[in-house]
Structure formats: C-alpha cells, structure tokens
C-alpha cells in the first residue's frame, strides 16, 4: 500500500469513529469490516496495541 493510500485509509476510519462516539463495533459495522480488522488497522496505522476481547 502506498503512503497516501494508508493515510486515506486511516482518515476514513477516524472519520467514521467520530460519529460513533469512538465505539469500534459500530464503526466497524459502518465500514463493513469486522471489529478485529478495525482494531488491527488502528494498531497498524497508529502504532499502538489494542486489546481485543473474545466474542
């Protein structure tokens, strides 16, 4: 993935998080991805570690 595409990817995620009040499950549903995938993308792009609870 190119740098500008990565930046666009994280921008879309962050823009979707805001109206969902930061709720990752709602954001993932809105984006059409799993909550695990969302957590992975956030951790990968933002360099943090995100706890994922078992379903």
PDB file with one MODEL, atoms N, CA, C and O in Angstrom:
MODEL        1
ATOM      1  N   UNK A   1       0.838  -1.179   0.000  1.00  0.00           N
ATOM      2  CA  UNK A   1       0.000   0.000   0.000  1.00  0.00           C
ATOM      3  C   UNK A   1       0.886   1.246   0.000  1.00  0.00           C
ATOM      4  O   UNK A   1       1.891   1.306   0.707  1.00  0.00           O
ATOM      5  N   UNK A   2       0.505   2.221  -0.788  1.00  0.00           N
ATOM      6  CA  UNK A   2       1.255   3.460  -0.811  1.00  0.00           C
ATOM      7  C   UNK A   2       0.946   4.329   0.382  1.00  0.00           C
ATOM      8  O   UNK A   2      -0.072   4.155   1.052  1.00  0.00           O
ATOM      9  N   UNK A   3       1.837   5.264   0.640  1.00  0.00           N
ATOM     10  CA  UNK A   3       1.696   6.118   1.819  1.00  0.00           C
ATOM     11  C   UNK A   3       0.398   6.934   1.789  1.00  0.00           C
ATOM     12  O   UNK A   3      -0.290   7.035   2.804  1.00  0.00           O
ATOM     13  N   UNK A   4       0.063   7.512   0.640  1.00  0.00           N
ATOM     14  CA  UNK A   4      -1.156   8.318   0.577  1.00  0.00           C
ATOM     15  C   UNK A   4      -2.402   7.448   0.742  1.00  0.00           C
ATOM     16  O   UNK A   4      -3.402   7.899   1.299  1.00  0.00           O
ATOM     17  N   UNK A   5      -2.347   6.203   0.261  1.00  0.00           N
ATOM     18  CA  UNK A   5      -3.474   5.292   0.444  1.00  0.00           C
ATOM     19  C   UNK A   5      -3.617   4.905   1.912  1.00  0.00           C
ATOM     20  O   UNK A   5      -4.733   4.790   2.418  1.00  0.00           O
ATOM     21  N   UNK A   6      -2.499   4.707   2.593  1.00  0.00           N
ATOM     22  CA  UNK A   6      -2.530   4.410   4.025  1.00  0.00           C
ATOM     23  C   UNK A   6      -3.114   5.584   4.796  1.00  0.00           C
ATOM     24  O   UNK A   6      -3.908   5.396   5.718  1.00  0.00           O
ATOM     25  N   UNK A   7      -2.722   6.785   4.421  1.00  0.00           N
ATOM     26  CA  UNK A   7      -3.242   7.970   5.092  1.00  0.00           C
ATOM     27  C   UNK A   7      -4.739   8.118   4.859  1.00  0.00           C
ATOM     28  O   UNK A   7      -5.480   8.495   5.767  1.00  0.00           O
ATOM     29  N   UNK A   8      -5.181   7.821   3.647  1.00  0.00           N
ATOM     30  CA  UNK A   8      -6.605   7.894   3.336  1.00  0.00           C
ATOM     31  C   UNK A   8      -7.370   6.830   4.123  1.00  0.00           C
ATOM     32  O   UNK A   8      -8.467   7.087   4.619  1.00  0.00           O
ATOM     33  N   UNK A   9      -6.792   5.645   4.233  1.00  0.00           N
ATOM     34  CA  UNK A   9      -7.412   4.547   4.968  1.00  0.00           C
ATOM     35  C   UNK A   9      -7.655   4.941   6.432  1.00  0.00           C
ATOM     36  O   UNK A   9      -8.759   4.763   6.947  1.00  0.00           O
ATOM     37  N   UNK A  10      -6.648   5.464   7.085  1.00  0.00           N
ATOM     38  CA  UNK A  10      -6.788   5.832   8.496  1.00  0.00           C
ATOM     39  C   UNK A  10      -7.719   7.029   8.650  1.00  0.00           C
ATOM     40  O   UNK A  10      -8.438   7.121   9.644  1.00  0.00           O
ATOM     41  N   UNK A  11      -7.720   7.943   7.692  1.00  0.00           N
ATOM     42  CA  UNK A  11      -8.610   9.112   7.744  1.00  0.00           C
ATOM     43  C   UNK A  11     -10.061   8.649   7.688  1.00  0.00           C
ATOM     44  O   UNK A  11     -10.899   9.154   8.434  1.00  0.00           O
ATOM     45  N   UNK A  12     -10.368   7.690   6.808  1.00  0.00           N
ATOM     46  CA  UNK A  12     -11.734   7.162   6.702  1.00  0.00           C
ATOM     47  C   UNK A  12     -12.142   6.519   8.027  1.00  0.00           C
ATOM     48  O   UNK A  12     -13.260   6.716   8.502  1.00  0.00           O
ATOM     49  N   UNK A  13     -11.229   5.752   8.618  1.00  0.00           N
ATOM     50  CA  UNK A  13     -11.524   5.094   9.893  1.00  0.00           C
ATOM     51  C   UNK A  13     -11.774   6.130  10.990  1.00  0.00           C
ATOM     52  O   UNK A  13     -12.760   6.041  11.721  1.00  0.00           O
ATOM     53  N   UNK A  14     -10.887   7.099  11.099  1.00  0.00           N
ATOM     54  CA  UNK A  14     -11.041   8.116  12.143  1.00  0.00           C
ATOM     55  C   UNK A  14     -12.302   8.948  11.931  1.00  0.00           C
ATOM     56  O   UNK A  14     -12.972   9.322  12.894  1.00  0.00           O
ATOM     57  N   UNK A  15     -12.625   9.236  10.673  1.00  0.00           N
ATOM     58  CA  UNK A  15     -13.854   9.984  10.382  1.00  0.00           C
ATOM     59  C   UNK A  15     -15.100   9.178  10.737  1.00  0.00           C
ATOM     60  O   UNK A  15     -16.123   9.752  11.109  1.00  0.00           O
ATOM     61  N   UNK A  16     -15.022   7.853  10.627  1.00  0.00           N
ATOM     62  CA  UNK A  16     -16.156   7.002  10.991  1.00  0.00           C
ATOM     63  C   UNK A  16     -16.246   6.812  12.504  1.00  0.00           C
ATOM     64  O   UNK A  16     -17.337   6.604  13.036  1.00  0.00           O
ATOM     65  N   UNK A  17     -15.115   6.881  13.201  1.00  0.00           N
ATOM     66  CA  UNK A  17     -15.116   6.730  14.659  1.00  0.00           C
ATOM     67  C   UNK A  17     -15.822   7.891  15.356  1.00  0.00           C
ATOM     68  O   UNK A  17     -16.511   7.687  16.356  1.00  0.00           O
ATOM     69  N   UNK A  18     -15.654   9.095  14.839  1.00  0.00           N
ATOM     70  CA  UNK A  18     -16.199  10.288  15.494  1.00  0.00           C
ATOM     71  C   UNK A  18     -17.721  10.226  15.666  1.00  0.00           C
ATOM     72  O   UNK A  18     -18.195  10.374  16.792  1.00  0.00           O
ATOM     73  N   UNK A  19     -18.505  10.014  14.608  1.00  0.00           N
ATOM     74  CA  UNK A  19     -19.958   9.984  14.803  1.00  0.00           C
ATOM     75  C   UNK A  19     -20.435   8.790  15.628  1.00  0.00           C
ATOM     76  O   UNK A  19     -21.534   8.813  16.182  1.00  0.00           O
ATOM     77  N   UNK A  20     -19.608   7.753  15.706  1.00  0.00           N
ATOM     78  CA  UNK A  20     -19.965   6.575  16.502  1.00  0.00           C
ATOM     79  C   UNK A  20     -19.543   6.757  17.960  1.00  0.00           C
ATOM     80  O   UNK A  20     -19.679   5.838  18.768  1.00  0.00           O
ATOM     81  N   UNK A  21     -19.038   7.927  18.292  1.00  0.00           N
ATOM     82  CA  UNK A  21     -18.627   8.203  19.668  1.00  0.00           C
ATOM     83  C   UNK A  21     -17.434   7.372  20.102  1.00  0.00           C
ATOM     84  O   UNK A  21     -17.234   7.141  21.294  1.00  0.00           O
ATOM     85  N   UNK A  22     -16.634   6.919  19.131  1.00  0.00           N
ATOM     86  CA  UNK A  22     -15.459   6.120  19.448  1.00  0.00           C
ATOM     87  C   UNK A  22     -15.747   4.636  19.616  1.00  0.00           C
ATOM     88  O   UNK A  22     -14.834   3.863  19.910  1.00  0.00           O
ATOM     89  N   UNK A  23     -17.002   4.221  19.436  1.00  0.00           N
ATOM     90  CA  UNK A  23     -17.368   2.816  19.582  1.00  0.00           C
ATOM     91  C   UNK A  23     -16.878   2.044  18.366  1.00  0.00           C
ATOM     92  O   UNK A  23     -17.355   2.250  17.250  1.00  0.00           O
ATOM     93  N   UNK A  24     -15.919   1.152  18.596  1.00  0.00           N
ATOM     94  CA  UNK A  24     -15.290   0.427  17.494  1.00  0.00           C
ATOM     95  C   UNK A  24     -16.250  -0.536  16.809  1.00  0.00           C
ATOM     96  O   UNK A  24     -16.185  -0.691  15.589  1.00  0.00           O
ATOM     97  N   UNK A  25     -17.139  -1.188  17.556  1.00  0.00           N
ATOM     98  CA  UNK A  25     -18.058  -2.139  16.930  1.00  0.00           C
ATOM     99  C   UNK A  25     -18.998  -1.426  15.956  1.00  0.00           C
ATOM    100  O   UNK A  25     -19.218  -1.902  14.842  1.00  0.00           O
ATOM    101  N   UNK A  26     -19.549  -0.291  16.373  1.00  0.00           N
ATOM    102  CA  UNK A  26     -20.415   0.493  15.489  1.00  0.00           C
ATOM    103  C   UNK A  26     -19.647   0.987  14.271  1.00  0.00           C
ATOM    104  O   UNK A  26     -20.164   0.981  13.153  1.00  0.00           O
ATOM    105  N   UNK A  27     -18.409   1.416  14.497  1.00  0.00           N
ATOM    106  CA  UNK A  27     -17.574   1.912  13.407  1.00  0.00           C
ATOM    107  C   UNK A  27     -17.273   0.803  12.415  1.00  0.00           C
ATOM    108  O   UNK A  27     -17.353   1.008  11.204  1.00  0.00           O
ATOM    109  N   UNK A  28     -16.929  -0.366  12.922  1.00  0.00           N
ATOM    110  CA  UNK A  28     -16.633  -1.499  12.045  1.00  0.00           C
ATOM    111  C   UNK A  28     -17.850  -1.856  11.202  1.00  0.00           C
ATOM    112  O   UNK A  28     -17.727  -2.108  10.004  1.00  0.00           O
ATOM    113  N   UNK A  29     -19.024  -1.877  11.827  1.00  0.00           N
ATOM    114  CA  UNK A  29     -20.255  -2.170  11.096  1.00  0.00           C
ATOM    115  C   UNK A  29     -20.490  -1.136  10.004  1.00  0.00           C
ATOM    116  O   UNK A  29     -20.835  -1.483   8.874  1.00  0.00           O
ATOM    117  N   UNK A  30     -20.306   0.110  10.339  1.00  0.00           N
ATOM    118  CA  UNK A  30     -20.487   1.196   9.372  1.00  0.00           C
ATOM    119  C   UNK A  30     -19.519   1.063   8.195  1.00  0.00           C
ATOM    120  O   UNK A  30     -19.871   1.370   7.057  1.00  0.00           O
ATOM    121  N   UNK A  31     -18.303   0.607   8.476  1.00  0.00           N
ATOM    122  CA  UNK A  31     -17.295   0.467   7.421  1.00  0.00           C
ATOM    123  C   UNK A  31     -17.381  -0.863   6.686  1.00  0.00           C
ATOM    124  O   UNK A  31     -16.727  -1.055   5.661  1.00  0.00           O
ATOM    125  N   UNK A  32     -18.193  -1.785   7.214  1.00  0.00           N
ATOM    126  CA  UNK A  32     -18.336  -3.080   6.568  1.00  0.00           C
ATOM    127  C   UNK A  32     -17.166  -4.019   6.810  1.00  0.00           C
ATOM    128  O   UNK A  32     -16.875  -4.885   5.986  1.00  0.00           O
ATOM    129  N   UNK A  33     -16.488  -3.843   7.956  1.00  0.00           N
ATOM    130  CA  UNK A  33     -15.383  -4.717   8.328  1.00  0.00           C
ATOM    131  C   UNK A  33     -15.636  -5.259   9.733  1.00  0.00           C
ATOM    132  O   UNK A  33     -16.491  -4.752  10.459  1.00  0.00           O
ATOM    133  N   UNK A  34     -14.887  -6.289  10.105  1.00  0.00           N
ATOM    134  CA  UNK A  34     -15.066  -6.857  11.441  1.00  0.00           C
ATOM    135  C   UNK A  34     -14.394  -5.961  12.479  1.00  0.00           C
ATOM    136  O   UNK A  34     -13.462  -5.226  12.153  1.00  0.00           O
ATOM    137  N   UNK A  35     -14.860  -6.017  13.725  1.00  0.00           N
ATOM    138  CA  UNK A  35     -14.204  -5.253  14.791  1.00  0.00           C
ATOM    139  C   UNK A  35     -12.732  -5.630  14.950  1.00  0.00           C
ATOM    140  O   UNK A  35     -11.903  -4.774  15.258  1.00  0.00           O
ATOM    141  N   UNK A  36     -12.404  -6.909  14.740  1.00  0.00           N
ATOM    142  CA  UNK A  36     -10.995  -7.338  14.814  1.00  0.00           C
ATOM    143  C   UNK A  36     -10.163  -6.665  13.726  1.00  0.00           C
ATOM    144  O   UNK A  36      -9.042  -6.225  13.980  1.00  0.00           O
ATOM    145  N   UNK A  37     -10.714  -6.585  12.517  1.00  0.00           N
ATOM    146  CA  UNK A  37      -9.999  -5.954  11.400  1.00  0.00           C
ATOM    147  C   UNK A  37      -9.796  -4.468  11.695  1.00  0.00           C
ATOM    148  O   UNK A  37      -8.729  -3.916  11.430  1.00  0.00           O
ATOM    149  N   UNK A  38     -10.818  -3.835  12.238  1.00  0.00           N
ATOM    150  CA  UNK A  38     -10.706  -2.421  12.595  1.00  0.00           C
ATOM    151  C   UNK A  38      -9.606  -2.221  13.632  1.00  0.00           C
ATOM    152  O   UNK A  38      -8.780  -1.318  13.498  1.00  0.00           O
ATOM    153  N   UNK A  39      -9.594  -3.065  14.671  1.00  0.00           N
ATOM    154  CA  UNK A  39      -8.567  -2.961  15.709  1.00  0.00           C
ATOM    155  C   UNK A  39      -7.180  -3.169  15.116  1.00  0.00           C
ATOM    156  O   UNK A  39      -6.233  -2.469  15.476  1.00  0.00           O
ATOM    157  N   UNK A  40      -7.063  -4.131  14.207  1.00  0.00           N
ATOM    158  CA  UNK A  40      -5.782  -4.387  13.552  1.00  0.00           C
ATOM    159  C   UNK A  40      -5.332  -3.172  12.750  1.00  0.00           C
ATOM    160  O   UNK A  40      -4.175  -2.762  12.840  1.00  0.00           O
ATOM    161  N   UNK A  41      -6.235  -2.597  11.972  1.00  0.00           N
ATOM    162  CA  UNK A  41      -5.887  -1.434  11.157  1.00  0.00           C
ATOM    163  C   UNK A  41      -5.470  -0.253  12.036  1.00  0.00           C
ATOM    164  O   UNK A  41      -4.502   0.441  11.726  1.00  0.00           O
ATOM    165  N   UNK A  42      -6.195  -0.027  13.123  1.00  0.00           N
ATOM    166  CA  UNK A  42      -5.837   1.064  14.027  1.00  0.00           C
ATOM    167  C   UNK A  42      -4.465   0.837  14.656  1.00  0.00           C
ATOM    168  O   UNK A  42      -3.641   1.751  14.712  1.00  0.00           O
ATOM    169  N   UNK A  43      -4.227  -0.376  15.124  1.00  0.00           N
ATOM    170  CA  UNK A  43      -2.943  -0.687  15.744  1.00  0.00           C
ATOM    171  C   UNK A  43      -1.817  -0.553  14.735  1.00  0.00           C
ATOM    172  O   UNK A  43      -0.756  -0.015  15.051  1.00  0.00           O
ATOM    173  N   UNK A  44      -2.042  -1.039  13.523  1.00  0.00           N
ATOM    174  CA  UNK A  44      -1.025  -0.985  12.481  1.00  0.00           C
ATOM    175  C   UNK A  44      -0.714   0.452  12.088  1.00  0.00           C
ATOM    176  O   UNK A  44       0.450   0.833  11.968  1.00  0.00           O
ATOM    177  N   UNK A  45      -1.751   1.239  11.890  1.00  0.00           N
ATOM    178  CA  UNK A  45      -1.561   2.615  11.402  1.00  0.00           C
ATOM    179  C   UNK A  45      -1.112   3.580  12.494  1.00  0.00           C
ATOM    180  O   UNK A  45      -0.338   4.503  12.239  1.00  0.00           O
ATOM    181  N   UNK A  46      -1.601   3.361  13.706  1.00  0.00           N
ATOM    182  CA  UNK A  46      -1.304   4.305  14.779  1.00  0.00           C
ATOM    183  C   UNK A  46      -0.175   3.829  15.686  1.00  0.00           C
ATOM    184  O   UNK A  46       0.263   4.555  16.578  1.00  0.00           O
ATOM    185  N   UNK A  47       0.291   2.610  15.454  1.00  0.00           N
ATOM    186  CA  UNK A  47       1.431   2.099  16.210  1.00  0.00           C
ATOM    187  C   UNK A  47       1.123   1.737  17.643  1.00  0.00           C
ATOM    188  O   UNK A  47       2.045   1.591  18.446  1.00  0.00           O
ATOM    189  N   UNK A  48      -0.130   1.589  17.990  1.00  0.00           N
ATOM    190  CA  UNK A  48      -0.492   1.228  19.356  1.00  0.00           C
ATOM    191  C   UNK A  48      -0.932  -0.216  19.432  1.00  0.00           C
ATOM    192  O   UNK A  48      -1.088  -0.890  18.414  1.00  0.00           O
ATOM    193  N   UNK A  49      -1.125  -0.670  20.621  1.00  0.00           N
ATOM    194  CA  UNK A  49      -1.682  -2.010  20.770  1.00  0.00           C
ATOM    195  C   UNK A  49      -3.099  -1.845  21.293  1.00  0.00           C
ATOM    196  O   UNK A  49      -3.362  -1.020  22.168  1.00  0.00           O
ATOM    197  N   UNK A  50      -3.995  -2.630  20.752  1.00  0.00           N
ATOM    198  CA  UNK A  50      -5.407  -2.533  21.120  1.00  0.00           C
ATOM    199  C   UNK A  50      -5.838  -3.895  21.626  1.00  0.00           C
ATOM    200  O   UNK A  50      -5.629  -4.910  20.961  1.00  0.00           O
ATOM    201  N   UNK A  51      -6.436  -3.912  22.798  1.00  0.00           N
ATOM    202  CA  UNK A  51      -6.932  -5.157  23.384  1.00  0.00           C
ATOM    203  C   UNK A  51      -8.170  -5.608  22.614  1.00  0.00           C
ATOM    204  O   UNK A  51      -9.074  -4.813  22.358  1.00  0.00           O
ATOM    205  N   UNK A  52      -8.203  -6.874  22.253  1.00  0.00           N
ATOM    206  CA  UNK A  52      -9.370  -7.432  21.584  1.00  0.00           C
ATOM    207  C   UNK A  52      -9.937  -8.513  22.485  1.00  0.00           C
ATOM    208  O   UNK A  52      -9.275  -9.515  22.757  1.00  0.00           O
ATOM    209  N   UNK A  53     -11.157  -8.311  22.944  1.00  0.00           N
ATOM    210  CA  UNK A  53     -11.775  -9.302  23.821  1.00  0.00           C
ATOM    211  C   UNK A  53     -12.387 -10.416  22.985  1.00  0.00           C
ATOM    212  O   UNK A  53     -12.781 -10.211  21.837  1.00  0.00           O
ATOM    213  N   UNK A  54     -12.455 -11.582  23.578  1.00  0.00           N
ATOM    214  CA  UNK A  54     -13.052 -12.726  22.886  1.00  0.00           C
ATOM    215  C   UNK A  54     -14.542 -12.505  22.752  1.00  0.00           C
ATOM    216  O   UNK A  54     -15.174 -11.936  23.642  1.00  0.00           O
ATOM    217  N   UNK A  55     -15.120 -12.963  21.620  1.00  0.00           N
ATOM    218  CA  UNK A  55     -16.565 -12.767  21.420  1.00  0.00           C
ATOM    219  C   UNK A  55     -17.398 -13.556  22.400  1.00  0.00           C
ATOM    220  O   UNK A  55     -18.627 -13.493  22.356  1.00  0.00           O
TER     221      UNK A  55
ENDMDL
END
